[in-house]
Amino acid sequence: MKKLIAIILSVCLFPAMLGAEEKEKKQYLPEEGDWALGIDVVPVLRYIGNAFNGTNGTNEITHVGGTPFTSGNAHFRDRGLMPDVSIMGKYMLTDEWALRANIGLMISAENEKAYSIDDQALLANPLSEAKVTDGVRHERNGVSMMLGAEYRKGSRRVQGVFGGGLLFAFQNNKDTYSWGNAFTEINQSPSSYTFAGMPNVPAGYRVLKQNGTGSDVYLGLTGSAGIEWFVAPKIALGAEVNLSLYYIFGSQTYVESEGYNTTSGKIDTRTDLLSPGDNGIYFGTESLGGSLYMTFYF
């Protein structure tokens, strides 16, 4: 009799147990319509490690976010122009397929200013202490972007994740100068401040603009393979390996300067080319999305 009751209870409770198990699976894994944000957890792990080795005074969490494929990449001519942090996000089209993006952005414009003697006021009064303002505007811009798709395989809390997409990156470096004392027929050698890093120009001229390392554009493809382990409902710890193929287009570099032309009696502007630009193709593993990351689905 006891065996019969046990069998009946098992038959009655089995569907409920299946339903509970299925509910638990859906609770952990991402579903159609879910959004996701990811962060690189290496800075967090480094912070925790430093907290136990006596470096608390200088310990801090930096670069918490996605990692663009440009991070630490030696193929970029000026690493100071590229973002070290990106936004890493996904959108689940189905339970298995998702759109993914990794976008990093860095835009800066810094104005550096200094005083010079006011030549016109000094000409009118040799004792004048009037000043004019010289300046240089430093523009530093960098963008890193990956847009693509991924496929997930696995019905338990560990899933294989395979993806691919298009890569795009851009970096630009430009300095623009402004001067308080103008070139004139009387003042053919105006006073001006010497800013650090000014390029060399012909005698009798002063710089107006330079594009530093120029503008570079990177275009390519990437593929990835990795795993995600769901340590909690809709929270996954993941790792992936990436393979990228991209091409670089480098622009010309130049210096634009001005000087007084004694023949024409006008200000003469000239442009001197420094480099014709370059190009190249690269193939190999890159950092994209973080070698060890955590993703939050919601």
C-alpha positions in Angstrom: 0.0 0.0 0.0 2.8 2.4 0.9 4.5 1.7 -2.4 1.3 2.4 -4.3 0.9 5.8 -2.5 4.5 6.7 -3.2 4.0 5.9 -6.9 0.8 8.0 -7.1 2.5 10.9 -5.4 5.5 10.7 -7.8 3.2 10.7 -10.8 1.2 13.7 -9.5 4.3 15.8 -8.5 6.4 15.0 -11.5 4.8 17.6 -13.8 5.1 20.3 -11.0 8.8 19.4 -10.6 9.4 19.7 -14.3 7.7 23.1 -14.4 9.8 24.3 -11.4 13.0 23.2 -13.2 12.0 24.8 -16.4 11.2 28.0 -14.5 14.6 27.9 -12.9 16.3 27.6 -16.3 14.5 30.6 -17.7 15.3 32.5 -14.5 19.0 32.1 -15.1 19.5 32.3 -18.9 18.7 35.3 -21.1 15.5 35.3 -23.0 14.1 36.9 -26.1 13.7 40.7 -25.6 16.4 40.9 -22.8 18.9 43.8 -22.8 22.4 43.3 -21.4 25.3 45.4 -20.2 28.8 44.0 -19.7 31.9 45.1 -17.8 35.5 44.0 -17.6 36.0 42.5 -14.2 39.9 42.5 -14.3 40.1 46.0 -12.6 37.8 44.8 -9.9 39.8 41.6 -9.3 43.0 43.7 -9.3 41.5 46.0 -6.7 40.5 43.1 -4.4 44.0 41.6 -4.8 45.7 44.8 -3.9 43.5 45.2 -0.8 45.2 42.2 0.7 48.8 43.0 -0.3 49.4 46.3 1.6 48.7 48.7 -1.3 45.5 50.2 0.0 46.8 53.7 0.0 47.1 53.7 -3.8 44.5 51.1 -4.6 41.7 52.3 -6.9 39.3 50.8 -9.4 39.9 52.2 -12.9 38.6 51.3 -16.4 35.4 49.6 -15.2 33.4 49.1 -18.3 33.7 47.2 -21.6 37.2 46.9 -23.2 37.4 48.1 -26.8 39.6 46.2 -29.2 41.9 49.2 -29.4 42.9 49.0 -25.7 46.6 48.3 -25.4 46.8 47.7 -29.1 50.3 48.5 -30.4 49.1 48.9 -34.0 47.5 52.3 -33.1 50.0 55.1 -33.6 48.9 57.3 -30.8 47.5 55.2 -27.9 46.6 58.5 -26.0 43.9 59.2 -28.6 42.0 55.9 -28.1 39.4 55.1 -25.3 40.4 52.5 -22.7 36.7 51.9 -21.7 33.7 51.2 -23.8 30.0 50.4 -23.5 29.4 46.7 -24.1 25.8 45.8 -24.7 23.5 43.2 -26.2 19.9 42.7 -27.3 18.4 39.2 -27.4 16.5 38.7 -30.7 15.7 35.2 -29.6 16.8 32.9 -26.8 19.8 31.9 -28.9 20.6 34.9 -31.1 21.5 38.4 -30.1 22.8 41.7 -31.5 25.9 43.0 -29.8 27.8 46.3 -29.7 31.0 47.5 -28.2 31.4 51.3 -28.5 34.2 53.5 -27.0 34.5 57.2 -27.4 37.0 59.9 -26.4 36.7 63.5 -27.4 38.8 66.3 -25.9 39.4 69.9 -26.7 41.9 71.8 -24.4 42.7 75.5 -24.8 46.2 76.5 -23.6 46.8 80.2 -23.2 49.8 82.5 -22.4 50.6 86.2 -22.4 52.9 88.1 -24.8 54.0 91.7 -25.0 51.5 94.0 -26.8 53.7 95.2 -29.7 51.3 98.0 -30.7 51.0 99.4 -27.2 54.8 99.2 -26.7 55.4 101.1 -30.0 53.1 103.9 -28.8 54.6 103.8 -25.3 58.0 102.3 -24.6 57.1 101.9 -20.9 53.9 100.0 -21.6 53.3 96.7 -19.9 50.2 95.8 -21.8 49.9 92.2 -22.9 48.0 90.2 -25.5 46.9 86.6 -25.3 48.3 83.8 -27.5 46.7 80.4 -27.5 46.7 76.9 -28.9 43.7 74.5 -29.0 44.5 70.8 -28.7 41.9 68.5 -30.2 42.2 64.8 -29.4 39.5 62.4 -30.7 39.2 58.7 -30.8 36.4 56.2 -31.5 36.3 52.4 -31.3 33.2 50.4 -32.4 32.2 46.8 -33.1 28.7 45.9 -34.3 27.7 42.3 -34.8 25.7 39.3 -33.7 26.2 36.3 -31.5 24.8 32.7 -31.2 24.4 30.9 -27.8 24.5 27.2 -27.3 23.5 25.4 -24.1 20.4 25.0 -22.0 22.0 25.0 -18.6 23.9 27.6 -16.6 27.0 27.3 -18.8 26.6 28.4 -22.4 28.9 28.6 -25.4 28.8 32.0 -27.1 30.0 32.5 -30.7 30.0 35.9 -32.4 31.2 38.0 -35.3 30.9 41.6 -36.5 32.3 44.7 -38.2 35.1 46.8 -36.6 35.6 50.5 -37.0 38.0 52.9 -35.3 39.1 56.5 -35.9 41.7 58.7 -34.2 42.6 62.3 -34.9 45.2 64.8 -33.4 45.2 68.5 -34.3 46.6 71.7 -32.8 45.4 75.2 -33.9 47.2 78.3 -32.8 46.0 81.9 -32.4 48.2 85.0 -31.9 47.6 88.3 -30.2 50.1 90.3 -32.3 49.4 90.3 -36.1 51.9 90.4 -38.9 51.9 93.9 -40.5 54.1 96.0 -42.8 55.6 97.7 -39.7 55.7 94.7 -37.4 57.2 91.9 -39.6 58.4 89.9 -36.6 55.6 90.1 -34.0 56.2 88.9 -30.4 54.7 85.5 -29.6 54.8 82.9 -26.9 56.7 79.6 -27.6 54.4 76.8 -26.6 55.8 73.3 -25.8 55.7 70.9 -28.7 55.5 73.6 -31.4 56.8 72.2 -34.8 59.6 73.8 -36.7 58.7 76.2 -39.5 60.7 78.3 -41.9 62.5 81.4 -40.6 60.2 84.4 -40.5 57.1 82.3 -40.1 55.0 81.1 -37.1 52.8 78.0 -36.9 49.0 78.2 -37.4 48.0 74.6 -37.4 49.4 71.1 -37.3 47.7 67.7 -37.5 50.2 65.9 -35.3 50.1 62.2 -36.2 47.2 62.8 -38.6 43.9 61.0 -38.9 43.7 57.2 -39.0 40.8 55.0 -40.0 40.6 51.3 -39.1 38.1 49.0 -40.8 37.8 45.2 -40.4 36.1 42.1 -39.2 36.2 40.1 -36.0 35.1 36.7 -34.8 34.9 35.4 -31.2 34.3 32.2 -29.2 33.8 32.0 -25.5 31.7 30.8 -22.6 29.3 32.4 -20.1 28.6 30.9 -16.7 25.5 32.2 -15.0 26.5 32.6 -11.4 23.1 34.1 -10.5 19.8 34.7 -12.3 20.6 36.8 -15.4 24.1 37.5 -14.2 26.9 35.8 -16.1 30.7 35.6 -15.8 32.3 35.2 -19.2 35.5 34.9 -21.1 36.2 34.9 -24.8 38.9 34.7 -27.4 38.8 37.0 -30.4 40.3 37.0 -33.9 40.4 40.2 -35.9 41.3 41.3 -39.4 41.4 45.0 -40.2 43.0 47.6 -42.5 44.4 51.0 -41.6 44.2 54.2 -43.7 46.6 56.9 -42.5 46.2 60.5 -43.7 48.9 63.0 -44.6 50.6 65.0 -41.8 51.3 68.7 -42.3 52.1 72.1 -40.7 50.4 75.3 -41.8 52.3 78.6 -41.0 52.1 82.3 -41.7 54.7 85.1 -42.4 54.9 88.5 -43.9 55.7 88.6 -47.6 57.8 91.7 -48.2 57.3 91.5 -52.0 53.5 91.5 -52.0 53.2 93.4 -48.7 50.7 90.8 -47.5 50.5 87.9 -45.0 51.7 84.8 -46.7 50.3 81.4 -45.6 52.1 78.2 -46.5 51.6 74.4 -45.9 54.5 72.0 -45.5 53.8 68.3 -45.8 55.5 66.1 -43.2 54.3 62.6 -44.2 52.4 61.2 -47.1 50.3 58.9 -44.9 50.6 55.2 -44.5 48.5 52.0 -44.5 48.6 48.4 -43.4 46.7 45.2 -42.8 46.7 43.3 -39.5 45.4 39.9 -38.5 45.4 38.3 -35.1 43.8 38.1 -31.7 42.7 41.4 -30.1 41.0 42.6 -26.9 37.3 43.0 -27.4 34.7 43.0 -24.6 37.2 42.1 -22.0 39.2 38.8 -21.6 37.2 38.2 -18.4 33.9 40.0 -18.0 30.5 40.1 -16.3 27.2 40.6 -18.1 23.9 41.7 -16.5 20.7 40.8 -18.4 17.5 42.5 -17.7 
